[in-house]
Amino acid sequence: MNIRSLWNYEMRATVRRPAPLFLSIGIPLLFILLIVLSLQAMITEQDQTIQAAVVDEDDTFQTKALINQLSEEERLKQALNLIPMDEKEAREAFQEGRLAGIMTIPRGFTESLMVGENDPIQVMTNREKPLPSAMLQVLLESGSKYISASQSAVNTVYDLHIKTMPDEQRGNNLQQVIVTFTLFALDRNEAFQEERVISGAGIGWEKHGLIAAVFTFVVLFIAFYQAFDGPSMKGAVQMRWQMVDVTFIHQVMIKQLKWWLFALVLLEGSFVLIHQVGEPISWSVSFHLGLVLTALLLSSFAGLLYGLQIPSGLRFLIFTMIGLIGLFSAGAYVPGIYLPEWMAHEWNPFQWSYEVFKAALTNEENRSLFTLAVWGIGLHVFALVAGFRKEKRDAYISIFTSK
């Protein structure tokens, strides 16, 4: 009965003073919105075509075919706009900042291909445009690898076949082979089959971003709410509750129960919203149980910090730092394939919570429930032990006598 009275007291306090709850929801939402808008602006900027000049000092049939192929390649056109210029015009545009880089085909490039040498294409990038310059460098380095592969093919054909031809036929055949293999290497006429796969995040970047947003929102909510809502009872209020055998250990239990309830509601609501905007969710019993255990994990950790009687500001810092580091190491922000091996630990509870969300969005089997339960229950027990030790220090242990 006394525990129920304490629960009613906490809920009435929440209704009468809703500011901590609203702030704990509003601040994380505002933070995530700012991050999303910043990323959207960055992505929009990256989607702009990279402007680069190409200077052909060799000026042969082969180099013209190469420039034409690079300029007309459908996938390269989406990211790169190669503009033929002479050296003077390219330098002026580069100095004015209108170009991310200049690609120069040196004199003798075609001849080097014919004799099996590698006379590389020169690339100059603009330091004032670091992102487009880096992308340009990657694109052209990728292209150069294909050209090197075509050059090896040309050398093989020359040694095995063209070399034995009469002089009057050798030149024409060699030129034809160079053009053919170079264009094939640049993916002309579907010389290579292409398979589209999801890269980076194993579940796709959109789903990965949704999980990161939801997980960050709930972690920050608990971080703020346990700080705003968690000052310990002191003075006359504490003594009144002790008179009915309700002490600090009961406060730890009720606070944790309230934080768990709100965290679970926000988790369920977030995924309902995701489903409403068109992302399919696997509404299975294991998924809901996974959300229950994720909320238990976060609320138990907050309850442990509360039971240790750490000041609210310091609790906020500890919870936020550990929570965000845990999310990062779990692959919620950067996919796990890009993280160093020493950060991949199966004992990381945030990683198992991430698996719950991932399974819901990909309709996979959820295998993380047991580990999450161990973590949540374990932290809950430690929180109660911390409250119990405080009561023991105060020489007032009432948990065995309360009703």
N, C-alpha and C positions, 0 to 999 in steps of 0.2 A: 504493500500500500504506500509506504514512504517513497519507494522508488518511482511509483506512478505519479506521486505528487511532485517529485523533482522533475520528471519528464513534462508534466503539465506546466510547471513553472518555466522551464526552458522554452517550450513552444509558445507560451503567452508572451514571453520576453521577445521572441523572434517576431511575433505579429505586431507587438506594440512598438518595437524598435527595428523596423525592416531595413534601415540604412546599411548595416553591415552586410546583410544578404545581397542587397541590390548592388552595393559597391563591389562585392566579391564576384558578382556576375558581370557587371558592367566594365570594370577595369580590364580583366582578361579579354573580353570581347573587343574592346577598343584596341588593345595591344595587338591582337591577332589581325584585326581589320587593317591596322597600319602596316603590318608585315605583308599582308596579302596585296595591298595597294602598291607597296614598294616593289614587291616581286613582279607584279603585273606591269609596272612601268619599266622595270628592267627587261622583262621578256619582250615587251613591245619595242623597246629600243634595239634589242638583239634581232628582232624580226626584220628590221630595215636592211635592205640590200647593201652589201659591202661594195664600195666604189674603189676600183683599182685600175690602174693603167697597165697596158702591155706594150712594150717597145720591142719591135722586131728588127734587130740589127742584121740578122742573117738574110731575111727577105727572100726565102725560097718557097717552092711549092709545098714542101713538107711543113715548114713553119707556119705558112698561111693556113694549111689544113688543120694544124694543131690548134692555132688560135681560134679558128672557126668552130672547131669541135668543142673547145672549152667554153666559148661564148654561147653556143646553142644547146649545150647539154642541159636537159630540163631540170635536173636536180641541182646542178651548180647555179643555174639562173635564179633559183629561189633564194640563194644566199650571196651570190657573187655576180657583180656586173663588171666584166672586163671591157675596158674602153681602149681600142687601138690609138696610140699617140706616138708622135716622134719624141725624141729625148728631151728637147727643149720645152715642148708643151707639157710633157709629163712632169718635169721638174718644177715648172711654174705652178701647176695645179697642186702638186705635192706641198710646196711651200705655203700655198694659200690655205691648206688644210682641207681641200676638197677630195682628197684621195687617202685611203687607208694604206696604200702601198703601191709600188711599181714593180712589175715583173718584166725583166729584161732578158730577151733571148739573144745570147751573144753571137757575134759573127763567127761562123765556122761550126755552128751547132749541128747543121745537117751533115756536114762532112765528118764530124766526130761520130755521128751515128753510123755512117757508112763504113768506117774503119774500126768500129767496135770500141770506141773510147767514150768516156762519159764527161762531156762538157756541160756542166750543170747550168740550169736557168737561175739567174740572179734575182733575188727578191729583196726589196728595200721597203721596210714598214715604217709607219708613222707612230712615234712614241706618244704623241698627243691623243691618239686614238687607240688605247691599249687593247680594248676588247675586240674591235673589228680587226686590228692588226694581228692579234693572236689567232683569230679565226681564219684570216687570210693565210697565215703561215701554215696552219694545219691543213687547209684545203690544198694548198700548192705542194706541201710535202707529200700528201697522199697521192696527188697526181704524179709527182716525180717518181714515186715507187712503181706506179703502173707503167710509166714510160721506161723505167729501167728494166721492168719485166719484158716489155715489148722489144727492147734493144737486145736482150738475151735471146729472144726468139729469132730476131733478124740475124744475129750472128750464127745461130745454129743452122738456119736455112742456107745462109751464105756458104758456110763450111761444107755442108753436106750436098748442096745442089748447085747453087749459082756459081760457085767458084770454078766449076768444071765447064761452064758454058763458054761459047766464043765471046770475044771481046765486044762485038757489036750488040749482043743480046744481054750481056751481063749488067750494063748500066740501067737499062729499062726495067729489067726484072728486079734488080735490087731496089730501085725506087718504088716499084709497085709493092714489094714485100714490106718496105719500111712504112709506107702509108697504111697498108692493110693492118699490120700488127699494132701500129701506134693507135689507130682508131679503135681497133678491137680492145686494146688495153684501156682505152678511155670509155669503154662500155658502149661502143657503137654497134648497131645492128644486133643488140641483145647477145653479144658474145658471152656474157656472163649472166647466169640466172641469179635473180635476186630473191631473197627470202626476208620478209619483213618480220621482225621479232620485237618484243617489248624489251627495251634496253634500260640500263640504269637500275631503276627500281623494279624488282621482279614482278610486282603486281601492277605496274604502270604508274606513271608520275601523278596522274589525277587522283587515283585511289590512295597513293602514298601521301599526297598532300592533305587529303581529307582526314586520314588517320592522324597525321601530325597535328592538324588543327584541333581536332576533338580531344586528343590526348593532352595537348598543351593547355587547352582551355580548362579541362577538369583539374589538372595538376595545379594551375595557377589559382583556380577557384578555391581549392582546399587550402592552398598556401595563404591566401588573403583571409578566408573566412575563419580559419583556426586562429589567426592573429587578431582579427576584429572581435570575434565571438568568444575568445578563450581566456579572458582574465579570471584568475582564481577568485573565489569568494573569500572575503576577508571580514574581520571584525564581527559586528553584531549579526549580520546575515549568516555567516559561517557558524556562529554559536547557536543560532536558532535551528539550523538544520541538524547540528550535532545533538540537540536536545531530543530530536525524534530519530536518532541513530542513523542519520544520513550524513556521511562525511566525504572526504576528498576522493576516496576510491570509487564511491558512487557517482561523484561528479565526472570522473574520468570515463566511466561507463556510459553515462547519459550524453556527455559531449560527443564521444566517439559515435554513439548510435545516431545522433542528430546529423553529424557530418557525413556518416555513411549514407543516410537516407537522402540527403540533398545531392550527394555525389552520384548516387544511383539514378535519381530522377533526371539529372542533367545528362548522364550518359545515355539513358534510354531516349530522352528527348532529342539529343543530338543525332542519334541514328535514325529516329523517326523523321527528322528534318532532312537528313541525307536521302532517305528513301523517297520522300515527297518531291525532291528536286530531280528524281529520275535515276538514282543509283540503286540497283537492286541489292537487297540485304537478305542474307540467309537467316530468317527468324526461327532459329532452332532453340531447343531447351538448353543445349550446351552454351549457346551464345549468350542467352540471358543469365545463365549461371556464371559465365565468364565476366559479365558486367558486374554482377553481385560481388564476385571475388575481387575484381579490380577496385571497386568502391571500398571494399573491406581493406584491401592493401593500403590505399591512400589514407583512409580514416584511421586505421590502426597506427600508421606511422605518425600521423598528427596527434593521435591520442598518446602515443609514447612520449613525444616531445612535451605534451601538456602534463603528463604524469611526472615527468622529470622536473616540473616547475621552472622551465626555462622562460625568461621574459618573452613577451609576445613578439617584439621586434626581432629578437634573435631567433625565435622559432620560425618566423617568416623567412629569414635569410637562410637558415639551415634547410628548411623544407624546399625552398625554391631552388637552391643550389643543387641539392641531391636529386631533386626531381628532374630538373633540366639536364643535368649530367647523365642521369639514368636514361632519360629519353634519347639523348644523343647516342650513348653507347648501345642502346637497343636498336638503333637504326631507324628511329622515327623521323629524324631530320635528314641525315645522309644515309642512303641505303647501305646495308651491312657489307656489301661486296667492296665498297670503297673505304671501309674502316680498317685500321691495322688489326692484325690477329690478336694482339694482346687485349683489345677492347671487347672481343667476343667471348663472353662468359655465360654459360648456361644458367648460372645461379642468379643472374640479373633479373629481378622480378618484373621490371618494366619491359624486358624483352618478351616475357610470357604474356603480359597484358597486350603488347603489340600483336602477338600471334592470335589473340582472341579477336581483335578488330580485323586483322588480315583474313582470318578464316570466314568472318561474316561477309566480307566484300568479295571473296573469291569462291565461296561455297566449298571450302576445304574442311577437312576434319579438324576439330579443335582438340589438341592434345596437351594443352597447357593448364588444365583445371587443377590437377593435383598439386603441381608446384605452386600455383597461385594460392591455393587453399593453405598450404604449409606456411607460406610467407605471411598471409593475412592473419591466420590464427596465431602464428608465432609472435608477430608484432603486437597483436591484441593481448596475448598473455604477458608480454614484457611490459605493456602499458599498465596492466592491472598490478603487476609486481611492483612497478615504480610507485603507483598510488598506495599500495600496501605498505611499502617501506616508509613512505611519508607519514602514514598513520601510526606506524610503529614508533617512529622517532618522536611523534607527538604524544605517545602513550595513550592513544585513543583508537583502538581497533574495534570497529562496530560491525564489520561485515558479517560476523557470525551470529549477531543478535538481532540484526535488522530484519524486518518482515516485508 
